[in-house]
Amino acid sequence: MSDLTALTRRVRPILLKTWDPIGIADEPRAQDEYDAYAPAIARMLAADVSEAALASHLLAVERDRMGLRGDEQRAAQTAKLLLALVKH
């Protein structure tokens, strides 16, 4: 398993439990709802993305792809947790 694959697997639960912009974390049949976003986020993390850029990406997904208003605080909190996956 590559490092990027392992990182993608670690991103997934944070997207589901912390970010969860559509509120499906407790829906058993929707546990893969955000999986499509995890590889790009893992690549961003591997490329040493800034917290601000990652939060901005999450907001763009909420607004542009999901058609939501976006929650800046949630995006910032999620970005911080995601960055903790790669910070030592």
Summary of the structure (lengths in Angstrom):
residues: 88
radius of gyration: 12.2
end to end distance: 21.1
largest distance: 36.7
contacts: 233
relative contact order: 0.19
helix: 68%
strand: 0%
